[in-house]
Amino acid sequence: MLTFRLLVGILLSAIGASCADAAQQKSHAQPPNIVLVFVDDMAWGDLSCFGGTGAETENIDRLASEGVRFEQFYVNAPICSPSRCAITTGQYPQRWRINSYLDNRQQNRRRGIANWLDPAAPTLAKALAENGYVCGHFGKWHLGGQRNVRNAPLITQYGYEESLTNFEGLGARILPLNNAHDGKGPQRYALGSDLLGRGPVIWRDRAYVTQEFTRSAIQFIKGAVHRDAPFYVNVWPDDVHSPFFPPKDLRGDGSPKAVFHGVLDAMDQQLGELFDFIRNHEKLRDNTIVLVCSDNGGEPRTGDHGPLRGSKATLFEGGVRSPLVVWGPGLLGDGVKGAVNRESVFAAFDLPPTLLEIAGVGADKMPEADGEPLVEVLRGESDASRRQPIFFRRPPDRDVIPFYGKGDLPDLAVRAGKWKLLCEYDGSEPQLYDVVADPGESNDLASDNNRVVERLVRAVTEWHTAMPQDNGPQLADR
């Protein structure tokens, strides 16, 4: 007959063994899947979950209601190619001489920038692929292979097993037919991509290009599931970038604002097919993290920047602050649902090391990253911020452009704590704002905070000097 003490011991041993088995099973569980939706030219306030009223983005809003929304997230440049470089490499784009959008060879040379991202650069996709992930890119690339640049590396040379892009990259691509529904019929819009070769080309109504990217991403994910492999997938839509050509029933009155809201609505609907596929898939629902953000601010005439000053191509908040929504029911913190993080200050180049940690690969796989791993922040468990400041340099050809506002645009900027400082290359003409209290950058506090100004001017000018230079000084005031 078993004594009470012996019986308790047997039960405790059984419970311990059960817990150990569960822990072992968890340790051998499939690594988490990652989907990064990086929208072209979507302003901070365009999404309805960020206060936008022009279009109802119900599919992205649903992700936010089930996940976390971040209000002080930055991208690392106010224009597309350098922003894409940072979120790809985890580094300042200036390190790779990508300081503005990549254009034709002549314009790239004029501005002192590279023609493409060096394939020797570290990338999130490479680090994940080396650790068992299958990686795919579907959407705008704009890190080489545009205009007359036909010999750029293919996207698959950066760690992606499969790619489908638009006219800003090489390999298989979807080129748009712009249809204004004005009786003239669809017009081809390729910017020379159809003449470059280097991959099959499919023409598609621009109103449904994101649908092609989304459905291709779904097929790629199905393949990964069949192979029992974790996946990392980029879905980078470009339809929110002008020119705007939504479906006919979403054109509204045909004004620039109306057609912009039409493409925003259509994009959200088409992305919703991907989100629903993941949400409704038993193997993916609790083991996939989805991130949605923008590559820079919106255009001044169409984007809704909320309380923020500035727009695309400027270093003011409207140019570099991006909405960020993170969804992952089984990967976010316990009880995180519909949370809003208004405190954490971090940037796109922090995402690669953070996602490597979440994937169990480790941020040390990108040892030269300028970004910092912020796992607890991204999982909704902390409102901490990155330790180091975030530095910015303007695109070399964006100094004085009436389209972006009168006068001389600042050359450099830095965000450190509550402070945002903007100045010229040599540190002159400093502007200082408390962007927590004043996100509209309307109250310049430089004259009342000399020590803060001196410290931040020194920091940003030293950073600027340490980075490879472009032709911004030579192109000033032009």
Beta strands, then each sheet from edge to edge (+ up, - down):
strand 1: 33-39
strand 2: 68-74
strand 3: 134-139
strand 4: 162-164
strand 5: 173-178
strand 6: 187-188
strand 7: 201-205
strand 8: 231-236
strand 9: 288-294
strand 10: 321-327
strand 11: 339-341
strand 12: 346-347
strand 13: 390-393
strand 14: 412-416
strand 15: 419-423
strand 16: 431-434
sheet 1: 4+ 3+ 8+ 1+ 9+ 10- 2+ 11+
sheet 2: 4+ 3+ 8+ 1+ 9+ 10- 2+ 12+
sheet 3: 6+ 5- 7-
sheet 4: 13+ 14- 15+ 16-
end
